Amino acid sequence: MEAELPVPDGRTKLVILAGQPIEIGDDRCMLFTFADLERRRTVMP
């Protein structure tokens, strides 16, 4: 999904966010992947 991710300087970055449940040993975890879409934001009107 597309999302706006807050960054430390107070701005936001446009990203694609994906989450996948995984197991590491006996622990259930979530693996999150982010793809930066900022260039798309500045290039597209």
CHARMM internal coordinates of N, CA and C (Angstrom, degrees):
IC EDIT
DIST 1 N 1 CA 1.4228
DIST 1 CA 1 C 1.5169
ANGL 1 N 1 CA 1 C 108.21
DIST 1 C 2 N 1.3377
ANGL 1 CA 1 C 2 N 116.87
DIHE 1 N 1 CA 1 C 2 N 154.13
DIST 2 N 2 CA 1.4549
ANGL 1 C 2 N 2 CA 120.25
DIHE 1 CA 1 C 2 N 2 CA 173.81
DIST 2 CA 2 C 1.5223
ANGL 2 N 2 CA 2 C 109.14
DIHE 1 C 2 N 2 CA 2 C -83.52
DIST 2 C 3 N 1.3233
ANGL 2 CA 2 C 3 N 115.71
DIHE 2 N 2 CA 2 C 3 N 144.00
DIST 3 N 3 CA 1.4601
ANGL 2 C 3 N 3 CA 120.44
DIHE 2 CA 2 C 3 N 3 CA 179.56
DIST 3 CA 3 C 1.5236
ANGL 3 N 3 CA 3 C 109.17
DIHE 2 C 3 N 3 CA 3 C -151.36
DIST 3 C 4 N 1.3293
ANGL 3 CA 3 C 4 N 115.94
DIHE 3 N 3 CA 3 C 4 N 158.81
DIST 4 N 4 CA 1.4517
ANGL 3 C 4 N 4 CA 121.33
DIHE 3 CA 3 C 4 N 4 CA 171.87
DIST 4 CA 4 C 1.5256
ANGL 4 N 4 CA 4 C 107.13
DIHE 3 C 4 N 4 CA 4 C -103.57
DIST 4 C 5 N 1.3194
ANGL 4 CA 4 C 5 N 115.77
DIHE 4 N 4 CA 4 C 5 N 120.50
DIST 5 N 5 CA 1.4534
ANGL 4 C 5 N 5 CA 122.93
DIHE 4 CA 4 C 5 N 5 CA -175.63
DIST 5 CA 5 C 1.5229
ANGL 5 N 5 CA 5 C 109.27
DIHE 4 C 5 N 5 CA 5 C -101.66
DIST 5 C 6 N 1.3361
ANGL 5 CA 5 C 6 N 118.83
DIHE 5 N 5 CA 5 C 6 N 121.42
DIST 6 N 6 CA 1.4662
ANGL 5 C 6 N 6 CA 119.26
DIHE 5 CA 5 C 6 N 6 CA 177.81
DIST 6 CA 6 C 1.5354
ANGL 6 N 6 CA 6 C 110.65
DIHE 5 C 6 N 6 CA 6 C -68.76
DIST 6 C 7 N 1.3341
ANGL 6 CA 6 C 7 N 115.63
DIHE 6 N 6 CA 6 C 7 N 140.07
DIST 7 N 7 CA 1.4635
ANGL 6 C 7 N 7 CA 121.54
DIHE 6 CA 6 C 7 N 7 CA 177.66
DIST 7 CA 7 C 1.5278
ANGL 7 N 7 CA 7 C 109.16
DIHE 6 C 7 N 7 CA 7 C -116.63
DIST 7 C 8 N 1.3367
ANGL 7 CA 7 C 8 N 117.86
DIHE 7 N 7 CA 7 C 8 N 161.29
DIST 8 N 8 CA 1.4685
ANGL 7 C 8 N 8 CA 120.87
DIHE 7 CA 7 C 8 N 8 CA -171.81
DIST 8 CA 8 C 1.5314
ANGL 8 N 8 CA 8 C 116.15
DIHE 7 C 8 N 8 CA 8 C -55.30
DIST 8 C 9 N 1.3426
ANGL 8 CA 8 C 9 N 118.66
DIHE 8 N 8 CA 8 C 9 N -28.45
DIST 9 N 9 CA 1.4663
ANGL 8 C 9 N 9 CA 119.04
DIHE 8 CA 8 C 9 N 9 CA -178.03
DIST 9 CA 9 C 1.5306
ANGL 9 N 9 CA 9 C 113.08
DIHE 8 C 9 N 9 CA 9 C -80.57
DIST 9 C 10 N 1.3365
ANGL 9 CA 9 C 10 N 117.40
DIHE 9 N 9 CA 9 C 10 N 4.48
DIST 10 N 10 CA 1.4604
ANGL 9 C 10 N 10 CA 121.05
DIHE 9 CA 9 C 10 N 10 CA 176.88
DIST 10 CA 10 C 1.5170
ANGL 10 N 10 CA 10 C 114.17
DIHE 9 C 10 N 10 CA 10 C 96.80
DIST 10 C 11 N 1.3235
ANGL 10 CA 10 C 11 N 117.72
DIHE 10 N 10 CA 10 C 11 N -13.93
DIST 11 N 11 CA 1.4650
ANGL 10 C 11 N 11 CA 120.71
DIHE 10 CA 10 C 11 N 11 CA 177.67
DIST 11 CA 11 C 1.5285
ANGL 11 N 11 CA 11 C 109.34
DIHE 10 C 11 N 11 CA 11 C -82.41
DIST 11 C 12 N 1.3280
ANGL 11 CA 11 C 12 N 115.73
DIHE 11 N 11 CA 11 C 12 N -177.64
DIST 12 N 12 CA 1.4610
ANGL 11 C 12 N 12 CA 120.89
DIHE 11 CA 11 C 12 N 12 CA 174.30
DIST 12 CA 12 C 1.5168
ANGL 12 N 12 CA 12 C 108.80
DIHE 11 C 12 N 12 CA 12 C -126.97
DIST 12 C 13 N 1.3291
ANGL 12 CA 12 C 13 N 115.53
DIHE 12 N 12 CA 12 C 13 N 156.37
DIST 13 N 13 CA 1.4626
ANGL 12 C 13 N 13 CA 122.18
DIHE 12 CA 12 C 13 N 13 CA 174.26
DIST 13 CA 13 C 1.5208
ANGL 13 N 13 CA 13 C 108.11
DIHE 12 C 13 N 13 CA 13 C -118.48
DIST 13 C 14 N 1.3303
ANGL 13 CA 13 C 14 N 115.46
DIHE 13 N 13 CA 13 C 14 N 138.13
DIST 14 N 14 CA 1.4515
ANGL 13 C 14 N 14 CA 121.54
DIHE 13 CA 13 C 14 N 14 CA 175.27
DIST 14 CA 14 C 1.5225
ANGL 14 N 14 CA 14 C 108.25
DIHE 13 C 14 N 14 CA 14 C -82.05
DIST 14 C 15 N 1.3303
ANGL 14 CA 14 C 15 N 117.06
DIHE 14 N 14 CA 14 C 15 N 125.50
DIST 15 N 15 CA 1.4620
ANGL 14 C 15 N 15 CA 121.94
DIHE 14 CA 14 C 15 N 15 CA -176.41
DIST 15 CA 15 C 1.5285
ANGL 15 N 15 CA 15 C 110.53
DIHE 14 C 15 N 15 CA 15 C -138.12
DIST 15 C 16 N 1.3114
ANGL 15 CA 15 C 16 N 115.18
DIHE 15 N 15 CA 15 C 16 N 159.55
DIST 16 N 16 CA 1.4684
ANGL 15 C 16 N 16 CA 121.52
DIHE 15 CA 15 C 16 N 16 CA 163.96
DIST 16 CA 16 C 1.5189
ANGL 16 N 16 CA 16 C 105.01
DIHE 15 C 16 N 16 CA 16 C -97.75
DIST 16 C 17 N 1.3054
ANGL 16 CA 16 C 17 N 116.10
DIHE 16 N 16 CA 16 C 17 N 131.37
DIST 17 N 17 CA 1.4594
ANGL 16 C 17 N 17 CA 122.66
DIHE 16 CA 16 C 17 N 17 CA -176.83
DIST 17 CA 17 C 1.5252
ANGL 17 N 17 CA 17 C 108.93
DIHE 16 C 17 N 17 CA 17 C -118.57
DIST 17 C 18 N 1.3367
ANGL 17 CA 17 C 18 N 115.57
DIHE 17 N 17 CA 17 C 18 N 131.44
DIST 18 N 18 CA 1.4600
ANGL 17 C 18 N 18 CA 120.64
DIHE 17 CA 17 C 18 N 18 CA 176.03
DIST 18 CA 18 C 1.5192
ANGL 18 N 18 CA 18 C 108.30
DIHE 17 C 18 N 18 CA 18 C -133.35
DIST 18 C 19 N 1.3168
ANGL 18 CA 18 C 19 N 116.76
DIHE 18 N 18 CA 18 C 19 N 140.46
DIST 19 N 19 CA 1.4617
ANGL 18 C 19 N 19 CA 121.86
DIHE 18 CA 18 C 19 N 19 CA 178.51
DIST 19 CA 19 C 1.5205
ANGL 19 N 19 CA 19 C 110.50
DIHE 18 C 19 N 19 CA 19 C -126.43
DIST 19 C 20 N 1.3195
ANGL 19 CA 19 C 20 N 115.17
DIHE 19 N 19 CA 19 C 20 N 140.43
DIST 20 N 20 CA 1.4590
ANGL 19 C 20 N 20 CA 121.01
DIHE 19 CA 19 C 20 N 20 CA -179.38
DIST 20 CA 20 C 1.5170
ANGL 20 N 20 CA 20 C 108.95
DIHE 19 C 20 N 20 CA 20 C -136.09
DIST 20 C 21 N 1.3403
ANGL 20 CA 20 C 21 N 118.32
DIHE 20 N 20 CA 20 C 21 N 122.74
DIST 21 N 21 CA 1.4619
ANGL 20 C 21 N 21 CA 118.92
DIHE 20 CA 20 C 21 N 21 CA 175.40
DIST 21 CA 21 C 1.5318
ANGL 21 N 21 CA 21 C 109.90
DIHE 20 C 21 N 21 CA 21 C -69.15
DIST 21 C 22 N 1.3222
ANGL 21 CA 21 C 22 N 116.07
DIHE 21 N 21 CA 21 C 22 N 136.00
DIST 22 N 22 CA 1.4671
ANGL 21 C 22 N 22 CA 121.69
DIHE 21 CA 21 C 22 N 22 CA 178.23
DIST 22 CA 22 C 1.5258
ANGL 22 N 22 CA 22 C 108.58
DIHE 21 C 22 N 22 CA 22 C -137.81
DIST 22 C 23 N 1.3150
ANGL 22 CA 22 C 23 N 116.44
DIHE 22 N 22 CA 22 C 23 N 165.10
DIST 23 N 23 CA 1.4634
ANGL 22 C 23 N 23 CA 121.59
DIHE 22 CA 22 C 23 N 23 CA 173.93
DIST 23 CA 23 C 1.5188
ANGL 23 N 23 CA 23 C 108.53
DIHE 22 C 23 N 23 CA 23 C -119.63
DIST 23 C 24 N 1.3192
ANGL 23 CA 23 C 24 N 115.17
DIHE 23 N 23 CA 23 C 24 N 134.01
DIST 24 N 24 CA 1.4567
ANGL 23 C 24 N 24 CA 121.69
DIHE 23 CA 23 C 24 N 24 CA 174.82
DIST 24 CA 24 C 1.5273
ANGL 24 N 24 CA 24 C 105.52
DIHE 23 C 24 N 24 CA 24 C -121.06
DIST 24 C 25 N 1.3196
ANGL 24 CA 24 C 25 N 115.18
DIHE 24 N 24 CA 24 C 25 N 107.32
DIST 25 N 25 CA 1.4666
ANGL 24 C 25 N 25 CA 119.50
DIHE 24 CA 24 C 25 N 25 CA -172.20
DIST 25 CA 25 C 1.5225
ANGL 25 N 25 CA 25 C 108.01
DIHE 24 C 25 N 25 CA 25 C 62.92
DIST 25 C 26 N 1.3293
ANGL 25 CA 25 C 26 N 117.43
DIHE 25 N 25 CA 25 C 26 N -124.55
DIST 26 N 26 CA 1.4637
ANGL 25 C 26 N 26 CA 121.95
DIHE 25 CA 25 C 26 N 26 CA 178.26
DIST 26 CA 26 C 1.5244
ANGL 26 N 26 CA 26 C 112.89
DIHE 25 C 26 N 26 CA 26 C -96.35
DIST 26 C 27 N 1.3387
ANGL 26 CA 26 C 27 N 117.14
DIHE 26 N 26 CA 26 C 27 N 2.97
DIST 27 N 27 CA 1.4715
ANGL 26 C 27 N 27 CA 121.34
DIHE 26 CA 26 C 27 N 27 CA -177.05
DIST 27 CA 27 C 1.5242
ANGL 27 N 27 CA 27 C 111.36
DIHE 26 C 27 N 27 CA 27 C -94.44
DIST 27 C 28 N 1.3166
ANGL 27 CA 27 C 28 N 115.49
DIHE 27 N 27 CA 27 C 28 N 129.81
DIST 28 N 28 CA 1.4639
ANGL 27 C 28 N 28 CA 120.37
DIHE 27 CA 27 C 28 N 28 CA 172.47
DIST 28 CA 28 C 1.5235
ANGL 28 N 28 CA 28 C 108.03
DIHE 27 C 28 N 28 CA 28 C -86.36
DIST 28 C 29 N 1.3411
ANGL 28 CA 28 C 29 N 116.79
DIHE 28 N 28 CA 28 C 29 N 130.23
DIST 29 N 29 CA 1.4629
ANGL 28 C 29 N 29 CA 122.45
DIHE 28 CA 28 C 29 N 29 CA -174.63
DIST 29 CA 29 C 1.5276
ANGL 29 N 29 CA 29 C 109.46
DIHE 28 C 29 N 29 CA 29 C -134.97
DIST 29 C 30 N 1.3309
ANGL 29 CA 29 C 30 N 115.39
DIHE 29 N 29 CA 29 C 30 N 173.39
DIST 30 N 30 CA 1.4642
ANGL 29 C 30 N 30 CA 121.79
DIHE 29 CA 29 C 30 N 30 CA 172.71
DIST 30 CA 30 C 1.5211
ANGL 30 N 30 CA 30 C 107.69
DIHE 29 C 30 N 30 CA 30 C -122.80
DIST 30 C 31 N 1.3157
ANGL 30 CA 30 C 31 N 116.19
DIHE 30 N 30 CA 30 C 31 N 132.16
DIST 31 N 31 CA 1.4541
ANGL 30 C 31 N 31 CA 122.76
DIHE 30 CA 30 C 31 N 31 CA 175.02
DIST 31 CA 31 C 1.5258
ANGL 31 N 31 CA 31 C 106.90
DIHE 30 C 31 N 31 CA 31 C -102.75
DIST 31 C 32 N 1.3261
ANGL 31 CA 31 C 32 N 116.51
DIHE 31 N 31 CA 31 C 32 N 118.92
DIST 32 N 32 CA 1.4595
ANGL 31 C 32 N 32 CA 121.50
DIHE 31 CA 31 C 32 N 32 CA 179.63
DIST 32 CA 32 C 1.5156
ANGL 32 N 32 CA 32 C 109.68
DIHE 31 C 32 N 32 CA 32 C -107.23
DIST 32 C 33 N 1.3365
ANGL 32 CA 32 C 33 N 115.95
DIHE 32 N 32 CA 32 C 33 N 138.00
DIST 33 N 33 CA 1.4551
ANGL 32 C 33 N 33 CA 122.93
DIHE 32 CA 32 C 33 N 33 CA 176.49
DIST 33 CA 33 C 1.5193
ANGL 33 N 33 CA 33 C 107.97
DIHE 32 C 33 N 33 CA 33 C -122.43
DIST 33 C 34 N 1.3245
ANGL 33 CA 33 C 34 N 115.60
DIHE 33 N 33 CA 33 C 34 N 134.95
DIST 34 N 34 CA 1.4572
ANGL 33 C 34 N 34 CA 121.60
DIHE 33 CA 33 C 34 N 34 CA 178.72
DIST 34 CA 34 C 1.5230
ANGL 34 N 34 CA 34 C 108.60
DIHE 33 C 34 N 34 CA 34 C -121.83
DIST 34 C 35 N 1.3341
ANGL 34 CA 34 C 35 N 117.25
DIHE 34 N 34 CA 34 C 35 N 135.53
DIST 35 N 35 CA 1.4638
ANGL 34 C 35 N 35 CA 122.68
DIHE 34 CA 34 C 35 N 35 CA 173.24
DIST 35 CA 35 C 1.5222
ANGL 35 N 35 CA 35 C 107.22
DIHE 34 C 35 N 35 CA 35 C -118.83
DIST 35 C 36 N 1.3232
ANGL 35 CA 35 C 36 N 116.61
DIHE 35 N 35 CA 35 C 36 N 124.27
DIST 36 N 36 CA 1.4625
ANGL 35 C 36 N 36 CA 123.14
DIHE 35 CA 35 C 36 N 36 CA -176.97
DIST 36 CA 36 C 1.5305
ANGL 36 N 36 CA 36 C 110.25
DIHE 35 C 36 N 36 CA 36 C -72.51
DIST 36 C 37 N 1.3249
ANGL 36 CA 36 C 37 N 116.94
DIHE 36 N 36 CA 36 C 37 N 123.38
DIST 37 N 37 CA 1.4614
ANGL 36 C 37 N 37 CA 122.06
DIHE 36 CA 36 C 37 N 37 CA 179.03
DIST 37 CA 37 C 1.5292
ANGL 37 N 37 CA 37 C 112.41
DIHE 36 C 37 N 37 CA 37 C -110.82
DIST 37 C 38 N 1.3364
ANGL 37 CA 37 C 38 N 117.67
DIHE 37 N 37 CA 37 C 38 N 17.04
DIST 38 N 38 CA 1.4654
ANGL 37 C 38 N 38 CA 120.59
DIHE 37 CA 37 C 38 N 38 CA -176.41
DIST 38 CA 38 C 1.5193
ANGL 38 N 38 CA 38 C 112.55
DIHE 37 C 38 N 38 CA 38 C -58.52
DIST 38 C 39 N 1.3218
ANGL 38 CA 38 C 39 N 118.26
DIHE 38 N 38 CA 38 C 39 N -39.05
DIST 39 N 39 CA 1.4565
ANGL 38 C 39 N 39 CA 119.54
DIHE 38 CA 38 C 39 N 39 CA 178.77
DIST 39 CA 39 C 1.5240
ANGL 39 N 39 CA 39 C 111.25
DIHE 38 C 39 N 39 CA 39 C -60.98
DIST 39 C 40 N 1.3150
ANGL 39 CA 39 C 40 N 116.08
DIHE 39 N 39 CA 39 C 40 N -39.08
DIST 40 N 40 CA 1.4693
ANGL 39 C 40 N 40 CA 120.60
DIHE 39 CA 39 C 40 N 40 CA 177.79
DIST 40 CA 40 C 1.5262
ANGL 40 N 40 CA 40 C 110.40
DIHE 39 C 40 N 40 CA 40 C -63.11
DIST 40 C 41 N 1.3310
ANGL 40 CA 40 C 41 N 117.51
DIHE 40 N 40 CA 40 C 41 N -37.81
DIST 41 N 41 CA 1.4591
ANGL 40 C 41 N 41 CA 121.38
DIHE 40 CA 40 C 41 N 41 CA 179.27
DIST 41 CA 41 C 1.5308
ANGL 41 N 41 CA 41 C 110.86
DIHE 40 C 41 N 41 CA 41 C -64.14
DIST 41 C 42 N 1.3260
ANGL 41 CA 41 C 42 N 117.65
DIHE 41 N 41 CA 41 C 42 N -39.76
DIST 42 N 42 CA 1.4545
ANGL 41 C 42 N 42 CA 121.17
DIHE 41 CA 41 C 42 N 42 CA -176.39
DIST 42 CA 42 C 1.5131
ANGL 42 N 42 CA 42 C 112.26
DIHE 41 C 42 N 42 CA 42 C -82.71
DIST 42 C 43 N 1.3359
ANGL 42 CA 42 C 43 N 119.42
DIHE 42 N 42 CA 42 C 43 N -24.01
DIST 43 N 43 CA 1.4576
ANGL 42 C 43 N 43 CA 122.18
DIHE 42 CA 42 C 43 N 43 CA -178.57
DIST 43 CA 43 C 1.5201
ANGL 43 N 43 CA 43 C 111.85
DIHE 42 C 43 N 43 CA 43 C -87.24
DIST 43 C 44 N 1.3268
ANGL 43 CA 43 C 44 N 117.55
DIHE 43 N 43 CA 43 C 44 N -39.67
DIST 44 N 44 CA 1.4651
ANGL 43 C 44 N 44 CA 121.14
DIHE 43 CA 43 C 44 N 44 CA -177.65
DIST 44 CA 44 C 1.5270
ANGL 44 N 44 CA 44 C 110.13
DIHE 43 C 44 N 44 CA 44 C -86.05
DIST 44 C 45 N 1.3425
ANGL 44 CA 44 C 45 N 116.27
DIHE 44 N 44 CA 44 C 45 N 139.04
DIST 45 N 45 CA 1.4714
ANGL 44 C 45 N 45 CA 119.06
DIHE 44 CA 44 C 45 N 45 CA 179.06
DIST 45 CA 45 C 1.5044
ANGL 45 N 45 CA 45 C 112.85
DIHE 44 C 45 N 45 CA 45 C -68.20
END
COOR INIT
IC SEED 1 N 1 CA 1 C
IC BUILD
